[in-house]
Amino acid sequence: MNAFEKTAVGQQIAGPPSQADYLLDRLFRGLAKACAWFIIIVVGLLLWKIGSKAIPAIQEYHLGFLTGTTWDVNKQVFGILPEIWGTLYSSLLALAIGGFFGVTMAIFLTQDFLPPRLALLFRTIVELLAAIPSVVYGFWGIFVVVPFIRPIADWLNAELGWIPFFGTTLSGPGMLPASLVLAIMILPTVAAVSQDALRQVPYRIKEAAFGLGATRWEAILKVILPTASAGVFGALVLGFGRALGETMALAMLAGNSNQLSLSLFSPGNTLAALLALNFPEAGEREVPVLMYAALVLLLITLAVNMLGTAIMTLSSRSYKANK
């Protein structure tokens, strides 16, 4: 490209937008708005469809459905409090484990702790974890995780059984193996989104911290991580939402037991596993009840995401105000 052509290209870029540019901009804005409205309409239709099928169960069981602890198809007695408890309990445990390791992994992969090629290898391996089917995770949990942690669980129960978290033995499936497998399943999501958030932190902030005498870990923990806190929190919210909706691995590892327990080794159940295991054989009376349970799960997931978005927005505003 000669000097004349470079000048012509520079004038074209620096010149005012043409009618075609305005038209493309309007088309893009219209397409973006249409996609946003489409998502809202799909969520609304989903709520309406599930809610309409759940109305008979809502009218019959009311809020007692949420506080009942018995699920007996033969007696037509239904309550999902143990399933709500199991869903939140297993998801929070998985978030505590997977969130810690996911954020830690993101720090090591973005703050030059590893050579670039080795960091790329680790990043690829973590991303491959997301491609493994959940049923494979379930089988791996049954044949590897449960036998591995059973001796530890029995020792904790024998020595510290007076603590509610270790109050039972691990005879087979339980909340701890289910939560461990679930933590591995949400790890790629937390790690990937946290890496993006940490990469968005300007390098000058890190240089300024070093210039003020901060050590490497002080710069990471007191400067870089707080700056990227909104994105990291978003990664945790996405991971928590992923954990709430997981089905097959929890159905295979939780134990499908309708009980309330703080013990990490006792079996339990989740809303997603309840729906997956009961829907194929559900009769006309059970379908509205299961739709009621599906509606509760959907509302819990929406509430978690809305709360997470609100906290992220408030933290971003607070950071900008103090900046």
N, C-alpha and C positions, 0 to 999 in steps of 0.2 A: 504494500500500500504506500503510494507516494504522498508527498506533503499536501497536494491538492485534495486527494481523496480523504486524508485525515482531517483536513479543515472542513470538508463537506459533511463528514460524519459527525464532527464536533458541533457544527451548526445545527444539524438535524436533532441531536440529543438535547442541546441547549435551547432549541426553539420552542415555541408554544405548542401545546397539544393540538393535534389535528382532529377533525370531526370523527375520523375512524377511532382515534384514541378515546375520545369521549364516549363513543358508542360501545367500545370494548369495556370501558370502565363501568358503564351502566349495566351492560350484560353480566359482568362479573358480580356486581353488587346484587343484581336481581337474582342470580343463581345462588349466591350465598344466602340471601334472605329466604329463598324458596327451600333450600336445604335445611335451614334452621327451623322453619315452620313445619317442614315435613317430619323432622324428628319430634317436635312437640305434638303433632297430630298423631304420630305412631304411638307415643307414650300415652296420650289421651285415649286412643282407641284400645290400647292394651288394658288400661285401667277400667275402661267402660265394659269391655268384653268379659274380663275376669270378675269385675264387680257385679255385673248383671247375673252371671251364673252363680255367684256366691250369695245373692240376696235371700234365697230360701233358708240357707244355713244361718245367715245373720239374723233373720227374723225369728228363727227357732231357738238359737243358742245365745244370741246377744253377746255381751262382753264376757259372759261366763266361759265362752269358748277359749278366751285368752288366758284365763286363770285356772281352768280345769287341768287335772293331772292324769286323767284316765283316757285311754284310747281303746275302746272296745267296740268293734264292728258288730258283733253279735247282739250286744245290749243297746246298740245305737247311742253310746255315751262317748262324747268326743271332747278332748281338751288338749291344747298344744303348749301349755306353759313349759313342760320339760323340753319340747322341741325349740321353743324360743330361747330358753336358757342354754341349751346345747349349741345352738347356732351362734349366739353371742360369745359364749365361753370359749368354744373352739376357735372362733375367728380372732378373738382378742389374744389368746395364747399364740396363735400362728402369727399375728401381727407383731407381738412382742419379740418373737424369735426371728421371724423373717425380716421384720423391719430393721432390727439391730444389725443383722448380718448383711442385709441389702445396702443400707446406708454406709456401713463400714467398707463393703466391697466397692461401692461407688467412690469413696474417698481414695482408696488405694489405686483405683484405676484411672483417676483423674488428677491426682496430685504428685505424679512422677515418682511413685514409690517403686514402680516396675519399669523395665525397659519397654519401649514401644511395642516390639514384637510379642513379648510375653504378655503385656497388657491386652493386646489384640486377641491372643489365644484365650486368655481367661474370659474376655468379654464375649467371644464366640461361644465358649462352653456354657456360660450363663444364659445366653440367648437361646441355646439349644434346649435348655431345660423347659422352656415354654412350649416347645413342639412335642413333648412327650404326652401321650394321651393320659387322662386322669385314671383310667382303669389300670394302666400299667403302674402308675404310682400306687394304686390300691394293692395290687399284687405284691409289689416291692415292699410295701408297708407290712403286709401280712407275713411274708416269708423272711424278711430281713429285719425290719425295725422292731416288730413285736418281740421276736426271740432275743434280739440284742439288748433291749431295755428291760426285759422281764426280770433278770437277776438283780438289776439295780432297783427296780420297783419293789421287789420282795424284800430287799435289804432295808430300803427306806420305810416300808410298812412295818417291818419287825422292830426297827430302832426308833422310828419317829412316827409311829402309828397314831399317837395322840394328837398330831397336827392334822386338821381336816383335809389338807391337800394330799396327805399320804395315808388316809384312813382305810383304804382297801388294797387288796393285792391286784396284780395285773394277770388275770386268768386267760386273757385273750385280747380281743379288741377293747379299746378304751379311748378316753379323751386325749391322753398324752400322745400315743402313737398317731392318732388322727391329726392332732395339732402339729406334730413334727413334720408329717408328710405335707400338710397344708402349708406350712411355712416354706418348704422347699418349692411348692407350686407358685407361691406369690413372690418368691425371691427375684425372678427375672423382671417382673413389673416394677418392684421397688427399686432395684438396682439400676435399671435402664432410665427411668424417669429421674432418679436422683443424680445420675451422671449428667444428664442434660441440664439439670438445675445448677450443678456445681460448675459446669463448663461456661455457663452464662455469667458467672461472677467475673468482673473485669480484672485483668492481671495486675493492674495498677494498685488495686486494693491490697492484694497480696504483697506487692513490693513495698507499699506504704507500711504494712505491718512489720515486715522485716526491717525496714528503715528505722522504725521506732524501737527496735531491739527485741521483737517477739521471736520466740523459737518457732520451729516448723509446726509443732503440734499446737502451740498457742495461736499461731496464725490460722490454722485449720479450724480449731474448735471455737475460738473466740471472735474470728473475723469472717472467714470464708463460709463456714457452716451457718452462722446466723444470717449472713447476707442471702444465702440460698434457702433459707428456712421455709419460705412460702412454697417453693418448688418441691422441696423434700417432704413437706407436709402433704402436698398434693400426691406425691408418690405413695405415701402411707395410706391416704384415703382410697386411692385406686386399689392398692393391695388389700385393704380391708373389704372393699366392695367385691373384689374377686373372691375373697375367702367366704363371704356371706353366701354367695351363689354356688359354690362348689358342691357337686352332687355325688358322683360315683365313688371317689376316694373316701368321702365321709361315710357313704352308705356301706362300704366294705370294712372300714376301720373303726367307726364310732361305736358299734355294737348294737344299734337299733333297740335300745332299752329305754322305756318310758319312765325315767326317774330323774329326780333333782339331786345332785351331789356336787360337793366341792372337790371331791377326790380326783386327782389327775389320772388315776388308774381305773376308775369305775367306767362301765359302758354308758353311753348316752345316745342321743339322737338329735338330728337337725331337721329343720323345715324342708330343705331341699331333698334330703334323703327320705323323709316321710313321703313326699310327693312322688319321688321316683319309684319307691317300693310298693306303694299302695294304688297308684293310678291304674296300672294294667288290669287289676282285678276289681276295680271299683264298680259298685252297682249304682243304680239311680239315686239312692239315698246318700251314698258316699261322695259322689261327684261334687255337689254343692259344698260339702264340708271341706273337701280338698281344695276347691277353688277359694274358699274362705282362707285356708292356710296359705295358699299361693298369694292372695291379696295381702296378707300380713307380711309375708316375706318381701314382696315388692315394695310395700310401704316402708319397711325397715331399711331396705337398700336405698330408696329415694331419700329418706330422712338422713341417713348417714352421709350421702353425697351432698345434700343441701347444707348440712351442718359443716361439713368439711370445706365446701366452697365459701360459706360465710366466714369461717375462721381464717381461711387464706386471704380473703378480701380485707378483713380487718387488720390482719398482720401486715399486709402490703401497704395499707394506708398508714399504719403506725410507723412502719419503716420509712416511708417517704416523708412523713411529718418530722421524724427525728433526724433525717438525713441532712 
